[in-house]
Amino acid sequence: MNAFRQSDWDASPRYPSNVEAPYLMSTGVVTGEDRGARPLSPPHAHADAMLAWCYRGTVWVHLRDAMWQLAPGQGIWVPPGVPHTAHHEQDSVGCYTYLPASAATAPTDGIRRVLVPRAVQEMLLHLGINDMPTGPRVRIQSVLIEMLQQPIPDALADRGEVPLPTDDRVRALAQSVLDDPGDPRSVAELCAAHGLHERTVMRIFQSDVGMSFGKWRTGVRLTLGARLIVDGMPIGAAAHRCGYATTSAFSASFKERFGITPRQHVAGVHADAAHQSYWR
């Protein structure tokens, strides 16, 4: 989750466009002293659509009611006017590309995951730090926009999304699960530790995210597990890190949620040329 309450999201400022005609887009890079577990800034919105994408490590994009986990080469479009913030895990680099509605080739009115090919990443960064005549720059930007507005081509489109409850009463509870998905305590024990009645928690989660707290907690664990095994952690170690007593229990839960086994997931990612060059 993050350090902000619903009142902070309600008060999110909206920043004006930072793209000046005739240019079609701009990209900012966040690294160095800006990295860490803390959010980069309070919730805010932009007049332009924003593509948040990960160049290195893991980037988390926070929305009012969800978090999106981005690995290298993955991004999400955030529509104009939608409050958001982000945080980067240690040694990660996140990039933010802004696109005015007038330059878009497709609607940007919904949260949508995309893949950012390596060549597109490098060209976006190249345009950000190198001078170039206006004509060629605009033509390159036009091609990049067309490529960036292609939808993700496989069933991984929502695998990195973690829906979040909006009720502040369960904020600390949800944060504790996000901080330590492998916590072995039962649902009842976690609720009691936060001074909450289990039935109240169930009601809030069902209302806010459309599922029970237990199912949501499982989703958080498996989202972490999917990242860990692709990063090279053995499946058994990932299972333990995510709170599963055995590899078989983790694998069964993974398949039930994602429709494939952990090994099939890793093989699919590594075999896909579109993904293969991202992991670094």
N, C-alpha and C positions, 0 to 999 in steps of 0.2 A: 504494500500500500504506500503511504507516504505520510509526511508530517502534517497534512492539511485536512481541515474539517470541511463539511459541506458549505459552511458560511464563506470559507476561503474560495471555494469553487464558484459560489454565487457572485463573489466580488471580483472575479477574474477580469483584468483589463484587456482591452482589445487594441493591439498595435497596428498602425497603418502599414500599407505595403512598402517594402523596401526595394522593389524592383522598378526601375525607371525605364520608360520607353526610350529606344525601340527594343530594349532587351526583354527577354522572355522569362528569365529565372535568375535566381541567385542561390548560392550555397555557402553555409557556414559550417565550420569544423570545431568540435569541442574536444579538447584533450588536455594533457599536462595537469596543471593544478586544479582544473575543473572536474576531474574524475573523482569517484568515490561513491559511497553508499547514499549520501544525501541527495535530495532532488537538486537539479541545477538551478531552479528558480521557483518562485511561487507559481501557482496555476495562472495561465494567461492564454490569450487567443490571438490569432492573426487575421488580417483582412485577406491574406492569400491562403491558398491551400498549402500545406506543408508535408513534404515527404521526409519522414525521419528514417534514417538508414544507418546500419552498422558497418563500419569499415574494419574494425578489429575488436575482438573480445565479445562482450555481451552488453547490449543497451536495453534498458527497460523504458518504455513510454507509458506514462500514467495518464489515464483519462478519469473522469468523474466516477465511472462505474466499471472500469476494467484496467488491466495492465497488459501490455504486449511485450513479449520477450523477443528481441531481435538478435540473431546470430549474424556473422559476417555475410554480406550479400543480401540480407533480408531488410525490407523496409515496410512501412505502412503510410498510406495517405491519410492525413488528418484534414478534414474539410475546413474551409474558412469559418471563423467564429466559434470553433469548438475548443473549450478550455483544455489545456494539457500541461504536463511538465515531463521531466525524464530524469533518470539517473543512469550512470555508467558504472559497471563493475570495474574493479581495479585493472589498470593498464588497458582499458578499452578506449576506442575512438568512435564517437558518434558524429554523424553529419546530418545537416538539416537543409533541405532544398525547398525554396519557396516559389510558388507558381501562381501568378494572377489568373483569375477566371478567364480573362481575355486571351490567354496563351494556351489554355488547356485544349486538348483534342478530344477529351471525353469528360463527362461530369465528374466532379470531385465532391459530391454531396454525401458521401458515406465513408466510414472507416474501411479501408481495403488494403490487404497485404499484397505486396509485390516483391519480385526478385529484382535485384539491381546487379546486372552482369558486371564482371570485373572491368571490362573495357569502359563501361558507362561510369563506374566509380572513378576510374583514373581520369577520364575526360572531365568529369564534374570538378574534380580537384584541380586539374590542369587549368580549367577556365577560371577557377577561383584565385589563382596566384600568378597567372601569366597574362601579359598584354596581348591583344589580338585586334585586328581591324574589326570594326562593327559588323560589316557584311558577313564575313566568315563566322564570327562569333554567334550571330543570330541564326545563321543556317545550321550550325552545329547544335545550338540549343533546341531548335525545332525538331531535329532528329532525335535528340536525347529525350525530349518530352514524349514523343510518340513511343519510344521504347519503354519509358518509365510508366506509361499508362496502360501497359499490357497487364492483364490479370495474371496472378500466379497460376501456372499450368497444371497443378496437381492437387491431390487431396490434403496437402499440408497447410492449406490456407488458414485454418483457424487453430493449429496445434499450439501456437505460442500465446494464445489469448487466455488470460485469467480474469474471469468476471469478478467484480468486487461489490460487496454490499454497500449501500449508500447511507445506512443508518449508523449514526455515530456511536450508538450503544454497543455495537459489536466491532468497532474499529480496532481496539487494542487486541481483541481476540484474533481477528483476521490477520493483523500484523504479526502476531506471535507465530502463526502457522507459516506465513511467508518467510519469516526470519529463520525458522527451524522446521521445515516440512517433515523431518524424521523424528520429531518429538514422539516418544512412545506412549505418552499419556492418552487415555481414552477420551472420547468426546465429552463424557460427563465430567471427567477430571479437569479438562481444559476449561469447560464452562465454569466449573466451581472455582478454579484458580482466578478467574476474572470476575467473580461475583455475579455470575449470570445464571438464570434458570435455563436448563437445557431446552425446555419447550419454547421459551421466548426466543432463544437463538434459532431453533428450527423454523419458527414462524417468520423471523426476519429474513433468513437466508432463502426460504421458499418464496417470499414476496420479492426480495431484491434481486436475486440471481436465478430464480427458477429451479432451485434444487436444494436438497438438504445440506446441512453443514458438513456431514460426513462425506457426501459425494463431492462437494466442493473441495474439501481437504484432499481427497484422493486425486482430483484433477490437478491441484497444486503440486502434489508429489510426483505425478506422472509427467507434468510439464518439465519439472526439474530433471527427472530421470531421462527423458528424451534428449535433453541437452547434454547431460553427463556422458551418456553412452556414445553419442556422436563425437564428443570431444575426446573419446578414447578410454574412458573409465570402464573397467570390466563390469559386466552386467551384475554380477554378484555384489560388487562393491557399491554400485549405483543403487541396487535394491536396498542394501543396508542403510545407505545415506538417506534414502527416501522413506525409511521407516518400515520396510518389509523384512520379516524374519527370514524368508527364504527367497532364492532366485525364482523358484517356480511360482510363488505367490505373486511376485512382482510381474513376471512374464504374463501370467493369466490376467492380471488387472490391466496391464498395458494393452494386451490384445483385445480385451473387452471394450476399452475406451477408444483405441485407435484403429482396430480392425486388422492389425498386423502384429507380429511378434517383435520384441526388441531387436533381434538379429536381422529380421527382414527390414526394419526401419533403418538400421545402420547401413545395411547393404544397399538399400534403395538410395539413400543420400550419397553414399560414396560412388555409386555407379552412375549417378545422374551428372552428366557433363555440366549442366547448368549450376549445380551445387558444388561440384568437385573442386573448382578453383577458388571457392570462397574461404575454406577453412585454413586459417593461418594465424 
